[in-house]
């Protein structure tokens, strides 16, 4: 398993071998896998909107009943699908029109999910440019969770406890991610409120909140409405976070001294998750993370078709290509998080022993 940069020496670019992305790009282009699949997207988006509407219709039909909470499960899954389409719009996967992508992104992100398309794009594009780079990738920057020994060093109090136990509490924390996405989005947009696009996005998020909570409080009692919203957002955060979590955590973490080309940068920091059609659907095809990072504008449905080509190419040039099962992918990611907190756990045990000895 790859170690965080604080634990392992920097890996340099191989001398010539495996550093050329052009042959693989040419092979993928010749296979037609970078061509848009607009019609397929129209069908998939339409179907998802119909299912979302049917779910809300079910909420209305059930009336003021605790059974309505069961519909928070399909609603969370379908909301995650909407987030996937917003993600694809940000990568220009759907059509050749940037304006159309922005409209689709804001409709899916801001209006349907209540999170900023612009904020997500800014954050996600920086991640794609430098995956797993602690100075440049916002997804591995220091926060509630940390990813290297350097980030963990000196943490005390609540943050120290979180770091010592971050592997254990990772999935419970994901239940708060749905709320975090909304708060982070609004904070980002307020900071840019003088910009016209930011005001449009804020307006769409406001419309989302009015429609969402207005519907819940009109249909349900206040207690049931709050319980439904809490369950929906918890499941949405858990689902979305579980899709993105196994893709990079525990993989190599380059630093400012690392000299990698596009191929090394994307392949060595990413991990695929195999598991068949069910895993592909639940993870939206983003379990083919290596291919997605190499070809971010490739339609999501084509990633599984590109996977054998990419793996064969990496095998030919001797580049490590990680393709694991679901359980193993989470074991690697959680194992990495557990290792990062090792020194703080040792310090905490030493403090307990010292306190007991002094008594």
N, C-alpha and C positions, 0 to 999 in steps of 0.2 A: 504494500500500500504506500502511495506517495505520502510524503511528510510535508508539513507546513515549512515555509522558508526558514523559519527559526530553528528547525530541527535537522535540516539537510542542506548540503552544499548546493550551490546553484548549478543547474545543468546547462551546459553550453549547447549551441546549435551544432548538430553533426556536421563534419566537414564535407559538404556537398551532398552526402547521402541523405535522402529523405527530406531535403529542404526545398524541393521544387514542387510547387502546387500546380503549375501549368499543365502537365500531362493528365492529371486527374480531372482538372477543370474541363479540358478538351474532351475527355472521355464522357463526362457527365453531360456536356452540351450536346455531343453527337447522339446521345441516347434520348434527347428531347426532354430531359427531366427538369430543366429550368424554364420551360414554357409554362405560361399561365394556364390555370384550369378554372377559368371564370365561371363556366356553366356549372361545374361541380360545386363551387362555392355558393352560387345562387341557390341551388337545391338545398345544400346543407344549412345555410343561414335561414332560408325560408322554413325548413323543417324545425329548426331550433326555436324560431319565433312562434310557430304554431304550437309546439309543445309547451313553451313558456305560457302562452295564452291559455292552453288547456289546463295547465296546473293551477293558474290563478282562477280559472272557471271552477275547478274542483274546490278550491278554498271557499268560493262564494256559495256553491251548492251545499257544502257541508254545514254552512252556517256557523253559529257561535258554539263550536264543539272542540274538545281537546283532540279529536281525531284529525283536525286540521294540521296539527303539528307533524303528522306523518308526511304531509305534502312538502314540508321543509326539506326533506331528503331529495326528491327529484328536482325541486327548485334550486337547491345548491348545486347539483350536478349540471343543470341546464345553464345556470348563471356562470359556472366555470367554463362551459362551452362558449358562452358569449365572450368571456374574457379571452379565450383562445382566438376567436375571430378578431377581436381588437388587437391582439398580439400580431396576428398575421397581417392585418392592415398596416401596422407599424413597420413591418418588414417589406411592404409593397408586394405581397405575394398574390393578391387577388386579381388585379387588373393592371393596365398600363397607366392609369390616371392617378397622380398623387392627390389631387383634390378629392377624388372619390374615396381613396384610402383614408384621408383625414375625416371625411364625413362618416364613413363606416366605423372608423376607430372611435370617434366621439359618440356615435349612437350606441355602440356596444359597450365601450368603457364608461363614459360619463352617464348616459341615460339609463342603460340597462343594469350596469354594475355599480354606479355611483362612485367611480374612481377616475382620475384624470388620465386621459389618453396622452396628453402632452408630457405629464410627469412621468408616466410609464415609459414613453419613448426615450426621454432624456436619460433616465436611469438604465434602461435596458440596452440602449445603444452603447453606453459607456461600458457595460458588462461585456457585450459582444466584442468590443474593440480590444479589451484586455482582460479576458476571463481569468479569474482566480488571482489577479494581481492585487495585492493588499493595498497598494498606493493608488490604484486606478480603477479597480472594479468595486462599485458601491455595494455589491452583494457580499463581499467579504471584508468590508470595512468594520472597524470596531463599533459595537453597539451593545444591545442587550446580550447578544451572543458574540463570541470571539473565535478566531480561526487559526491563530498562531500563538506560540509561547510569548512572543513579544507583546501581543495585545493582552494576553492574560496576566502578564507580570504586574505585580503591585496592586491588583484588584482586591478591595476589601469591602466589608459591609455587605449590602444586598447584592452588589455587582460581583463580589467575590463568591457569594453563595451560588449565584446564578451560573458563574463560570465553572465552579466545582461540580455542579449537577446538570450542566447544560445538555448532556446526552440523554439524561433521564427525563428532562422536562421539555425536550424539543417538540414532541408531538402535541402535548397540552398547550404549549405556547402558540402552535400554529392555529389553534382555535380562535386566537385573538387577531390573526392576520387580516381577516376580512375587515375588521374595524380599523386596524392600522393602515390599510390601503386607503380608506376613505379619509382618515385624519391627515396622513402624509400628502394626499392629493390636494386637499383643501389648503393646507399650509403652503404647499408649493405654489398654488395658483394665486393665493392672496399676496404672496411676495411679488407676483408678476401682474397684479390686477390692472395696471395701467395699459397692459397689452390687450388688444382687441380679442385675440384668440383666447387668452386667459379668462376674460369676462364671459365669452361665449361658453367656455367649459364650465365656469362657475354656475352660469345660468342653467346648463343641462344637469349638473349635479343637484342644484336646488330643485329642479323639476322632478328628478329621480326621488329625492327625499320626500317631497310633498306627495307624489303619487304613491310611493311605497308605504309610507307610514299613514297617509290618509286612507288608503285602501284597508290596511290592517285594522286601524282603529274604527273604521266604519263597519267592518265585517265582524270583528271580534270584540270581546270585552278587553279593557286595558291590560289585564294580567295575561290573557292569552296572546294578545298582540305583541307584548314585550317578549314573552317566551318564544313565540314563533320567530321574531326577528333575531333573537339571541341564538336560537338553534340554527336558523338559516345561515347567519354569518359565521358561526362556529364551524359548520360543515363546509361552507364555501372556502374559508381560510385553510381548513385542514386538507381539503381536496386540492386546492390550487398549490398550497405549499408542498404537499406530498408529491406533486408532479415535478416541481422544480428542484426540490431538495436533493434527490439522488444523482443529479446530473454532473455536479462538480465537486461536492464536498468529499474530501479525502483524496482528491487527485492532486497532481503537481501544482505548486504555487510559485510562479516566476516572480523575480524581483527586478529592480532597475538594472542589474548587471546581466540579466539574461538576454541573450541574443538569439531570438527565434524568429523564423519566418512565419507566414500565415498558417501553413500546414501544421508545424510543430505547436504553435501557440494554441490552436483550436483542438487538435487531436489529443495532445498530452494532458490537457486540463479538463477534458470532458470524458464522460462515461455513458455508454448506451445501456439501456435496460430492456432485456428481451422477456417475452412472456406470452406471445401469441396475440390473437385478435382482441381479447378482453383487455389486456394490458395496453395494447395500442390505442383502443378506444378511450379507456379511462384516462390515459395520459395524453390524449389528443395527438398522438404521433410524435410528441416531443421527447419520448423515450429514445428516439433516434437523435440524440443530442449532438453527437459528433458530426453527423451529416448536416444538422440544422446550423451548427456553428460554422462549418465550412461553406455552406451555401444558404445564408439567411433568407434570401429572396425566393428560394425554392418552395413551391406549394407544399404544405405540410403532408398532403396525401402521397407525395412523391418520395418522401424521405426514406420510407421502408424499401422502395425500389432502388434507391441509390446506395443503401447500406452494404449490399454484397460487393459492389464496385469499390467502395471506399475501403472496406476491410481487406479485400484482395490487394489493393494498391499498397496499403500500409504493410501488409505481409511481404510484398515484393521488395519494398525498400527497407524492411527491417525496423519499422516504427511500431512502438507499442500501441495496440488498439484494444481498449478495455470494453468488453461486452459481457455483462453479468445478468443474473436473474434478479428479480425484485428483492428478495430477502437479502441476497448478498450485497446489492447496491446500498441498501439502508444500513447493513452491518458495517460496510466500509465508511459511510458517511458518519454514522454515530460513533464508530470506533475512533475516527479522527477527532471528533469533538470531545470524546472522553479523554483522549491522550493530551489534548491541549490543556485540560484542567488538572492534569496529574500533579504538577508542582504545587498548585494551590491546595489540593487535597492533602499532599504530604505535609505542607506547612500547617494546615489546620489540625492534622493528627498530632504533629509535634507540639503545637500549642496546648492541646488537650492533655497530652502526657506531662508537659511541664506544669500545667495547672494542678493536675492530680498529684504530682510529685511534691509541689509546694505545700499541699495540704497535709 
